[in-house]
Amino acid sequence: MSRYNIALNNHYQSRRKLHAVTWAEVQSGPPHALSWTVTCKVEGEVVGTATANQKSVAKEEAARIACERLGIN
């Protein structure tokens, strides 16, 4: 986990909403050049989506977008 992913999880865990944050991951492209699209949902609502060549990078960027949208730092 990286900075934004941790901030997002900590924010909701401190409010006792342990399952508020969910992730959807989709891979596309040929095996030698995969692309990952990760979507972050909070209580079922999409709050961040990002695409990158590495799943962890896409997830962190989706978390960053979600944090900005939700005012979490």
N, C-alpha and C positions, 0 to 999 in steps of 0.2 A: 504494500500500500504506500501511496505517496501522499504528499502534503494535502491536496484538495480532497482526495478520497478519505483520508483520516479525519479531516475537518468536518466533512459531511456526515460521516458515521458518528463521530463524537457529538455533534450537534443533536442528532435525533436520539442517540442512546441516553444523553443527559436528560432528555425529556421523556424517557421511558417508552419511546417508540422504536423498539428494537427491530421491527421488520418493516419500517417505513420506506427504507431505501432498497430498491431492487434494480437489477441490471439485466439487459438483454444484449447478447453478443451474436453477431452474424459475420461469418467469414465469406469472402468472395475472391474470385480470381484463381489463376492456376496455382498448383502447389509450390512452385518456385517463386511466386510473387504474390503471396496472400495479402489481402487487405481486410482489415477488421473495422466494423462499425459497431460501436457500443452506445447503447441508450441507457440513460439514468432516469429512473422513475422514482418519484416520492409520493407515497400513498396513491399509486396508480397513475399519476400525472407525469407525462414526459417533461423533464426540466433540463435535459442536456443530451446532446447527441454529437459524437465525433467519429471520424474515420482516420486510421493511420495504418502503417505497415506492421506495427506491433500492437498486440491486444492491450498490453499494459499502458502504452502511450495513449491509445484511443480512450481507455477507461479513465485515465487521469485527466485528459482533456474534457471528457464528458462531465467529470466531477467538477472541474474548474468552471465550466459553463453553468452547471447547476448551482454552485456556490455563489457565483456572481448574480444569477437570476434571483436567488433566494435571499441574498444579502448576508451570506455566511462567510466569515473570513478566518 
